[in-house]
Amino acid sequence: MRIAVTGGTGTLGRHVVDELRSRGHEVRVLSRKSPDHPVDLTTGEGLEAALTGCAVVVDATNSNKNAAAVLVEGSRRLLAAEAAAGVAHHVCVSIVGCDRVPLSYFRVKAEQEGVVADGPVPWTTVRITQFHELVAATLAPAGRWRLLPVPRARLRTVAVADAARAVADVAEGAPRQGRVEVAGPEVADARQLATTWKRITGHRALLLPMPLPGRLGRALREGVLAAERPDVQGVTPFGAWLAGRP
Ligand SMILES: NC(=O)c1ccc[n+]([C@@H]2O[C@H](COP(=O)([O-])OP(=O)(O)OC[C@H]3O[C@@H](n4cnc5c(N)ncnc54)[C@H](OP(=O)(O)O)[C@@H]3O)[C@@H](O)[C@H]2O)c1
């Protein structure tokens, strides 16, 4: 199949591209800096040519600074271009619990899901928990500090490579007009993850409880980000992933 991966140069997108190629698909990498298929979802530039002949689009685009323009308005543009190109399946990558976290980025993700569900192209939304890679990248600057403030948050992080396999499985299947949840093998509090990170990386920063008041703190403590019964479970625990990094 010819499959386009928007955000195919990103953390998840790169793994999805490699996974789909290893399964024999013809994969197009779409992003602003993609050498072969440059596209900009904030303008729609490049989409028509990039989507020609594509049966499936996996949307692994992301933006923190410009989230609504890229993920919500960008999805509208992308879906309209897909409909014009005859794409048969749109796979939206989203986040477990995004509709229950009172933060603007998560609200944008929930809105993006709505645009996809109401859009003109048959769809599946793959909700994924936080990546191990995100946890490691968030904790890494602590090497420069002596104190590491960590809130209480029930998580179920997953290796990007495991998540990418699940996304590729969905891309190969029929549109579900619904959601698939993907999570890691273990539920752990953020402080447990930080302790594992310290042990494996040898960092000595002192963990400091960081109170998160209000609805946000309650939601994270209650575990809205951790899928209780995921449809697909990754196989790589955080500690093993961290220890195996090059
Ligand atoms: N990070 C996590 O822990 C996590 C967990 C669960 C789900 N997710 C979801 O997974 C998806 C991918 O996240 P990620 O962390 O892999 O993203 P990422 O590493 O930040 O990559 C973002 C991608 O989007 C492209 N992009 C950004 N703006 C664009 C624009 N205007 N037009 C076209 N392409 C654009 C970037 O390429 P260019 O710069 O070349 O344009 C890049 O390929 C997102 O939907 C995110 O919500 C993330």
The ligand as a MOL file (V3000), in Angstrom:
LIG
                    3D

  0  0  0     0  0            999 V3000
M  V30 BEGIN CTAB
M  V30 COUNTS 48 52 0 0 0
M  V30 BEGIN ATOM
M  V30 1 N 5.1130 12.7500 23.2010 0
M  V30 2 C 4.3340 11.8630 23.8180 0
M  V30 3 O 4.6430 11.3270 24.9080 0
M  V30 4 C 3.0160 11.4570 23.1660 0
M  V30 5 C 2.2120 10.5190 23.8070 0
M  V30 6 C 1.0310 10.0940 23.1990 0
M  V30 7 C 0.6700 10.6280 21.9720 0
M  V30 8 N 1.4590 11.5840 21.3880 0 CHG=1
M  V30 9 C 1.0330 12.0940 20.0880 0
M  V30 10 O 1.9000 11.5680 19.1010 0
M  V30 11 C 1.9190 12.4530 17.9620 0
M  V30 12 C 3.3540 12.7030 17.5480 0
M  V30 13 O 4.0480 13.3170 18.6160 0
M  V30 14 P 5.6590 13.4050 18.6180 0
M  V30 15 O 6.0500 13.6950 20.0160 0
M  V30 16 O 6.2110 12.2260 17.8920 0 CHG=-1
M  V30 17 O 5.8680 14.7070 17.7250 0
M  V30 18 P 7.2440 15.4560 17.3680 0
M  V30 19 O 8.4270 14.6210 17.6560 0
M  V30 20 O 7.1690 16.8300 17.9910 0
M  V30 21 O 7.1440 15.6070 15.7750 0
M  V30 22 C 6.2350 16.5020 15.2050 0
M  V30 23 C 6.1580 16.2740 13.7050 0
M  V30 24 O 5.1910 17.1770 13.1590 0
M  V30 25 C 5.7910 17.8740 12.0380 0
M  V30 26 N 5.1460 19.1960 11.9520 0
M  V30 27 C 5.1080 20.1540 12.9020 0
M  V30 28 N 4.4400 21.2270 12.4560 0
M  V30 29 C 4.0390 20.9390 11.1920 0
M  V30 30 C 3.3010 21.6590 10.1970 0
M  V30 31 N 2.8710 22.9050 10.3910 0
M  V30 32 N 3.0480 21.0330 9.0160 0
M  V30 33 C 3.4990 19.7670 8.7730 0
M  V30 34 N 4.1960 19.0450 9.6770 0
M  V30 35 C 4.4730 19.6330 10.8650 0
M  V30 36 C 7.2890 17.9200 12.3860 0
M  V30 37 O 8.1180 18.0270 11.2620 0
M  V30 38 P 8.6180 19.4450 10.6370 0
M  V30 39 O 9.2070 20.2320 11.7740 0
M  V30 40 O 9.6030 19.0350 9.5790 0
M  V30 41 O 7.3940 20.0860 10.0690 0
M  V30 42 C 7.4750 16.5160 12.9810 0
M  V30 43 O 7.6200 15.5560 11.9460 0
M  V30 44 C 1.1310 13.6970 18.3980 0
M  V30 45 O -0.1810 13.5580 17.9290 0
M  V30 46 C 1.1320 13.6200 19.9220 0
M  V30 47 O 0.0220 14.2640 20.4970 0
M  V30 48 C 2.6210 11.9900 21.9390 0
M  V30 END ATOM
M  V30 BEGIN BOND
M  V30 1 1 1 2
M  V30 2 2 2 3
M  V30 3 1 2 4
M  V30 4 1 4 5
M  V30 5 2 4 48
M  V30 6 2 5 6
M  V30 7 1 6 7
M  V30 8 2 7 8
M  V30 9 1 8 9
M  V30 10 1 8 48
M  V30 11 1 9 10
M  V30 12 1 9 46
M  V30 13 1 10 11
M  V30 14 1 11 12
M  V30 15 1 11 44
M  V30 16 1 12 13
M  V30 17 1 13 14
M  V30 18 2 14 15
M  V30 19 1 14 16
M  V30 20 1 14 17
M  V30 21 1 17 18
M  V30 22 2 18 19
M  V30 23 1 18 20
M  V30 24 1 18 21
M  V30 25 1 21 22
M  V30 26 1 22 23
M  V30 27 1 23 24
M  V30 28 1 23 42
M  V30 29 1 24 25
M  V30 30 1 25 26
M  V30 31 1 25 36
M  V30 32 1 26 27
M  V30 33 1 26 35
M  V30 34 2 27 28
M  V30 35 1 28 29
M  V30 36 1 29 30
M  V30 37 2 29 35
M  V30 38 1 30 31
M  V30 39 2 30 32
M  V30 40 1 32 33
M  V30 41 2 33 34
M  V30 42 1 34 35
M  V30 43 1 36 37
M  V30 44 1 36 42
M  V30 45 1 37 38
M  V30 46 2 38 39
M  V30 47 1 38 40
M  V30 48 1 38 41
M  V30 49 1 42 43
M  V30 50 1 44 45
M  V30 51 1 44 46
M  V30 52 1 46 47
M  V30 END BOND
M  V30 END CTAB
M  END
